[in-house]
Amino acid sequence: MTTKRYIETVGRRKTASARVRITPAKTASMVVNGRSAEEYFPLESMVKTAFAALQAVGATHTVTVRVSGGGHKAQAEAIRHAIARGLTEETPVLRTDLKKRGFLKRDPRSKERKKFGLKAARRAPQWSKR
């Protein structure tokens, strides 16, 4: 049986989608769309969100990410979702802990489409009596 060098998973949140490759390493590092996570995300809190699944289980892996769609916050949470999925694939024992923290949930909320005859998704035109 051949051993895998990396685990590839997909994580999503709203319209953001992240393809992640997790490789075992001595120290935890992340490359997002060819840049470091600290360079890619505008806020430190978003970097922490992206690394949350690794820090929760105390894992040290090199993570390579291709992310698209959504905003930076949704992208960070999509990365967290993908990393959590990859870690459970690698070691199934971690599933209960990651699930308890809500890292394995996919947030399906997205913008509702505008309907015919309305001004927005649910906003009706102003009613006038005469």
DRENPA-3360 file (N, C-alpha, C; in nm, 2 decimals, always signed):
BEGIN
1 = MTTKRYIE = +0.08/-0.12/+0.00/+0.00/+0.00/+0.00/+0.09/+0.12/+0.00 ~ +0.06/+0.22/-0.09/+0.13/+0.34/-0.09/+0.08/+0.44/+0.01 ~ +0.17/+0.52/+0.06/+0.13/+0.62/+0.16/+0.12/+0.76/+0.09 ~ +0.02/+0.83/+0.13/-0.01/+0.96/+0.06/+0.09/+1.06/+0.12 ~ +0.14/+1.15/+0.04/+0.22/+1.26/+0.08/+0.14/+1.38/+0.14 ~ +0.02/+1.39/+0.09/-0.07/+1.50/+0.13/-0.21/+1.46/+0.13 ~ -0.30/+1.53/+0.20/-0.44/+1.51/+0.19/-0.51/+1.63/+0.13 ~ -0.59/+1.61/+0.03/-0.66/+1.72/-0.04/-0.81/+1.72/-0.01;
9 = TVGRRKTA = -0.86/+1.84/+0.04/-1.00/+1.85/+0.08/-1.05/+1.98/+0.03 ~ -1.19/+1.99/+0.03/-1.26/+2.11/-0.01/-1.34/+2.16/+0.11 ~ -1.34/+2.29/+0.13/-1.42/+2.35/+0.24/-1.50/+2.47/+0.18 ~ -1.62/+2.49/+0.23/-1.70/+2.59/+0.17/-1.77/+2.67/+0.28 ~ -1.80/+2.80/+0.25/-1.89/+2.88/+0.34/-1.95/+2.98/+0.25 ~ -2.08/+3.00/+0.25/-2.16/+3.09/+0.17/-2.11/+3.07/+0.02 ~ -2.05/+3.17/-0.04/-2.01/+3.15/-0.18/-1.86/+3.13/-0.19 ~ -1.79/+3.12/-0.08/-1.64/+3.10/-0.08/-1.61/+2.95/-0.08;
17 = SARVRITP = -1.51/+2.91/-0.16/-1.47/+2.77/-0.18/-1.32/+2.76/-0.16 ~ -1.27/+2.67/-0.08/-1.13/+2.66/-0.06/-1.08/+2.51/-0.09 ~ -0.98/+2.50/-0.17/-0.92/+2.37/-0.20/-0.79/+2.37/-0.12 ~ -0.78/+2.27/-0.03/-0.66/+2.27/+0.06/-0.58/+2.14/+0.05 ~ -0.45/+2.15/+0.05/-0.36/+2.04/+0.06/-0.29/+2.05/+0.19 ~ -0.30/+1.94/+0.27/-0.24/+1.93/+0.40/-0.12/+1.83/+0.40 ~ +0.00/+1.88/+0.43/+0.12/+1.80/+0.43/+0.18/+1.80/+0.57 ~ +0.21/+1.69/+0.63/+0.27/+1.68/+0.76/+0.41/+1.76/+0.76;
25 = AKTASMVV = +0.44/+1.84/+0.86/+0.56/+1.92/+0.87/+0.60/+1.94/+1.02 ~ +0.71/+1.99/+1.04/+0.76/+2.02/+1.18/+0.69/+2.14/+1.24 ~ +0.66/+2.24/+1.15/+0.60/+2.37/+1.20/+0.47/+2.39/+1.11 ~ +0.38/+2.46/+1.17/+0.25/+2.49/+1.10/+0.28/+2.62/+1.01 ~ +0.24/+2.61/+0.89/+0.25/+2.72/+0.80/+0.14/+2.71/+0.69 ~ +0.11/+2.83/+0.63/+0.00/+2.83/+0.54/+0.03/+2.92/+0.42 ~ +0.00/+2.87/+0.30/+0.02/+2.96/+0.18/-0.12/+2.97/+0.12 ~ -0.17/+3.09/+0.10/-0.30/+3.11/+0.04/-0.29/+3.18/-0.09;
33 = NGRSAEEY = -0.33/+3.12/-0.20/-0.32/+3.18/-0.33/-0.18/+3.23/-0.36 ~ -0.08/+3.16/-0.32/+0.06/+3.19/-0.35/+0.13/+3.29/-0.25 ~ +0.05/+3.34/-0.15/+0.10/+3.43/-0.05/+0.09/+3.37/+0.09 ~ +0.16/+3.42/+0.18/+0.15/+3.37/+0.32/+0.01/+3.42/+0.37 ~ -0.04/+3.34/+0.47/-0.17/+3.38/+0.53/-0.17/+3.52/+0.59 ~ -0.06/+3.55/+0.65/-0.05/+3.69/+0.72/-0.06/+3.80/+0.61 ~ +0.00/+3.77/+0.50/+0.00/+3.86/+0.39/-0.13/+3.87/+0.31 ~ -0.20/+3.76/+0.30/-0.32/+3.75/+0.22/-0.44/+3.81/+0.30;
41 = FPLESMVK = -0.46/+3.78/+0.43/-0.57/+3.82/+0.50/-0.54/+3.96/+0.56 ~ -0.64/+4.06/+0.55/-0.62/+4.19/+0.60/-0.61/+4.20/+0.76 ~ -0.68/+4.11/+0.83/-0.69/+4.12/+0.97/-0.63/+3.99/+1.04 ~ -0.57/+4.01/+1.15/-0.51/+3.90/+1.23/-0.61/+3.80/+1.27 ~ -0.73/+3.85/+1.30/-0.84/+3.76/+1.35/-0.88/+3.66/+1.24 ~ -0.87/+3.70/+1.11/-0.90/+3.61/+1.00/-0.79/+3.50/+0.99 ~ -0.67/+3.54/+1.01/-0.56/+3.44/+1.01/-0.58/+3.34/+1.12 ~ -0.62/+3.39/+1.24/-0.65/+3.30/+1.35/-0.76/+3.20/+1.32;
49 = TAFAALQA = -0.87/+3.25/+1.25/-0.98/+3.17/+1.21/-0.94/+3.06/+1.12 ~ -0.85/+3.09/+1.02/-0.80/+3.00/+0.93/-0.72/+2.89/+0.99 ~ -0.64/+2.93/+1.09/-0.55/+2.83/+1.17/-0.62/+2.76/+1.28 ~ -0.75/+2.80/+1.31/-0.82/+2.75/+1.43/-0.82/+2.60/+1.44 ~ -0.85/+2.53/+1.33/-0.87/+2.38/+1.33/-0.73/+2.32/+1.37 ~ -0.62/+2.37/+1.31/-0.49/+2.31/+1.34/-0.45/+2.34/+1.49 ~ -0.48/+2.46/+1.54/-0.45/+2.49/+1.68/-0.54/+2.41/+1.78 ~ -0.66/+2.38/+1.74/-0.75/+2.31/+1.83/-0.70/+2.17/+1.86;
57 = VGATHTVT = -0.64/+2.11/+1.76/-0.59/+1.97/+1.79/-0.44/+1.97/+1.81 ~ -0.37/+2.08/+1.80/-0.23/+2.09/+1.82/-0.15/+2.03/+1.71 ~ -0.20/+2.03/+1.59/-0.13/+1.97/+1.47/-0.03/+2.06/+1.41 ~ +0.07/+2.01/+1.35/+0.17/+2.09/+1.28/+0.17/+2.04/+1.14 ~ +0.12/+2.12/+1.04/+0.11/+2.08/+0.91/+0.14/+2.20/+0.82 ~ +0.19/+2.17/+0.70/+0.20/+2.28/+0.60/+0.07/+2.27/+0.52 ~ +0.01/+2.39/+0.50/-0.12/+2.39/+0.43/-0.10/+2.48/+0.31 ~ -0.14/+2.43/+0.19/-0.14/+2.51/+0.07/-0.29/+2.52/+0.03;
65 = VRVSGGGH = -0.33/+2.65/+0.00/-0.47/+2.68/-0.02/-0.49/+2.75/-0.16 ~ -0.60/+2.71/-0.23/-0.65/+2.78/-0.34/-0.79/+2.82/-0.30 ~ -0.82/+2.95/-0.29/-0.95/+2.99/-0.24/-1.00/+3.09/-0.34 ~ -1.14/+3.09/-0.35/-1.21/+3.18/-0.44/-1.35/+3.21/-0.40 ~ -1.40/+3.32/-0.44/-1.54/+3.36/-0.40/-1.55/+3.41/-0.26 ~ -1.66/+3.48/-0.24/-1.69/+3.53/-0.11/-1.60/+3.64/-0.07 ~ -1.61/+3.68/+0.06/-1.52/+3.78/+0.11/-1.41/+3.72/+0.19 ~ -1.32/+3.80/+0.25/-1.21/+3.74/+0.32/-1.25/+3.66/+0.45;
73 = KAQAEAIR = -1.35/+3.70/+0.52/-1.40/+3.63/+0.63/-1.46/+3.49/+0.59 ~ -1.54/+3.49/+0.49/-1.59/+3.36/+0.44/-1.48/+3.27/+0.39 ~ -1.38/+3.33/+0.33/-1.27/+3.25/+0.28/-1.19/+3.19/+0.39 ~ -1.17/+3.27/+0.50/-1.10/+3.21/+0.62/-1.18/+3.10/+0.68 ~ -1.31/+3.11/+0.69/-1.39/+3.00/+0.75/-1.40/+2.88/+0.65 ~ -1.39/+2.90/+0.52/-1.39/+2.79/+0.43/-1.26/+2.72/+0.44 ~ -1.15/+2.79/+0.46/-1.02/+2.72/+0.48/-1.03/+2.64/+0.61 ~ -1.08/+2.70/+0.72/-1.09/+2.62/+0.84/-1.18/+2.50/+0.83;
81 = HAIARGLT = -1.28/+2.50/+0.75/-1.37/+2.39/+0.72/-1.29/+2.28/+0.65 ~ -1.21/+2.32/+0.55/-1.14/+2.22/+0.47/-1.03/+2.16/+0.55 ~ -0.96/+2.24/+0.63/-0.85/+2.18/+0.72/-0.91/+2.08/+0.82 ~ -1.03/+2.11/+0.88/-1.09/+2.02/+0.97/-1.13/+1.89/+0.90 ~ -1.18/+1.90/+0.78/-1.22/+1.78/+0.70/-1.09/+1.70/+0.68 ~ -0.98/+1.76/+0.64/-0.86/+1.69/+0.61/-0.80/+1.62/+0.74 ~ -0.81/+1.69/+0.85/-0.76/+1.63/+0.97/-0.84/+1.51/+1.02 ~ -0.97/+1.51/+1.00/-1.05/+1.40/+1.03/-1.03/+1.28/+0.93;
89 = EETPVLRT = -0.99/+1.31/+0.81/-0.96/+1.21/+0.71/-0.83/+1.14/+0.75 ~ -0.73/+1.22/+0.81/-0.60/+1.17/+0.85/-0.61/+1.09/+0.98 ~ -0.68/+1.15/+1.08/-0.70/+1.08/+1.21/-0.85/+1.09/+1.25 ~ -0.93/+0.99/+1.23/-1.07/+1.00/+1.26/-1.10/+1.02/+1.40 ~ -1.01/+1.00/+1.50/-1.03/+1.03/+1.64/-1.06/+1.17/+1.67 ~ -1.01/+1.26/+1.59/-1.02/+1.41/+1.61/-1.16/+1.46/+1.57 ~ -1.24/+1.38/+1.50/-1.37/+1.42/+1.45/-1.46/+1.47/+1.56 ~ -1.47/+1.40/+1.68/-1.56/+1.45/+1.79/-1.52/+1.59/+1.84;
97 = DLKKRGFL = -1.39/+1.61/+1.86/-1.35/+1.74/+1.91/-1.38/+1.85/+1.81 ~ -1.34/+1.83/+1.68/-1.37/+1.93/+1.58/-1.51/+1.95/+1.55 ~ -1.59/+1.85/+1.56/-1.74/+1.86/+1.55/-1.80/+1.95/+1.66 ~ -1.75/+1.92/+1.78/-1.80/+1.99/+1.90/-1.77/+2.14/+1.89 ~ -1.66/+2.18/+1.83/-1.62/+2.32/+1.81/-1.69/+2.38/+1.69 ~ -1.76/+2.30/+1.61/-1.83/+2.35/+1.49/-1.75/+2.38/+1.37 ~ -1.63/+2.32/+1.36/-1.54/+2.33/+1.25/-1.58/+2.25/+1.13 ~ -1.67/+2.15/+1.15/-1.70/+2.06/+1.04/-1.84/+2.10/+0.98;
105 = KRDPRSKE = -1.89/+2.21/+1.02/-2.02/+2.26/+0.97/-2.00/+2.34/+0.84 ~ -2.08/+2.32/+0.74/-2.07/+2.40/+0.62/-2.18/+2.50/+0.63 ~ -2.15/+2.63/+0.62/-2.25/+2.73/+0.63/-2.31/+2.76/+0.49 ~ -2.44/+2.71/+0.47/-2.50/+2.72/+0.34/-2.56/+2.85/+0.30 ~ -2.57/+2.94/+0.40/-2.64/+3.07/+0.37/-2.58/+3.14/+0.25 ~ -2.66/+3.19/+0.17/-2.61/+3.28/+0.06/-2.73/+3.37/+0.02 ~ -2.69/+3.47/-0.06/-2.79/+3.57/-0.10/-2.90/+3.51/-0.18 ~ -3.03/+3.55/-0.14/-3.15/+3.50/-0.20/-3.17/+3.58/-0.33;
113 = RKKFGLKA = -3.21/+3.51/-0.44/-3.23/+3.58/-0.56/-3.35/+3.67/-0.57 ~ -3.34/+3.78/-0.65/-3.45/+3.87/-0.67/-3.56/+3.81/-0.75 ~ -3.69/+3.82/-0.70/-3.80/+3.77/-0.77/-3.87/+3.87/-0.86 ~ -3.93/+3.82/-0.96/-4.01/+3.90/-1.06/-4.12/+3.98/-0.98 ~ -4.14/+4.10/-1.01/-4.24/+4.18/-0.95/-4.21/+4.25/-0.82 ~ -4.09/+4.21/-0.77/-4.05/+4.27/-0.64/-3.92/+4.36/-0.67 ~ -3.90/+4.45/-0.57/-3.78/+4.54/-0.58/-3.65/+4.47/-0.54 ~ -3.66/+4.37/-0.45/-3.55/+4.29/-0.41/-3.60/+4.15/-0.38;
121 = ARRAPQWS = -3.52/+4.07/-0.31/-3.56/+3.93/-0.29/-3.70/+3.92/-0.23 ~ -3.73/+4.00/-0.13/-3.86/+3.99/-0.06/-3.93/+4.13/-0.05 ~ -3.86/+4.24/-0.09/-3.91/+4.37/-0.08/-4.01/+4.40/-0.19 ~ -4.14/+4.42/-0.15/-4.24/+4.45/-0.24/-4.25/+4.60/-0.27 ~ -4.30/+4.64/-0.39/-4.31/+4.78/-0.42/-4.40/+4.85/-0.31 ~ -4.38/+4.98/-0.29/-4.46/+5.05/-0.19/-4.61/+5.05/-0.23 ~ -4.69/+5.02/-0.14/-4.83/+5.02/-0.16/-4.89/+5.15/-0.15 ~ -4.98/+5.19/-0.24/-5.05/+5.32/-0.22/-5.20/+5.30/-0.25;
129 = KR = -5.28/+5.36/-0.16/-5.42/+5.34/-0.17/-5.49/+5.40/-0.30 ~ -5.44/+5.51/-0.34/-5.49/+5.57/-0.46/-5.38/+5.62/-0.55;
% end
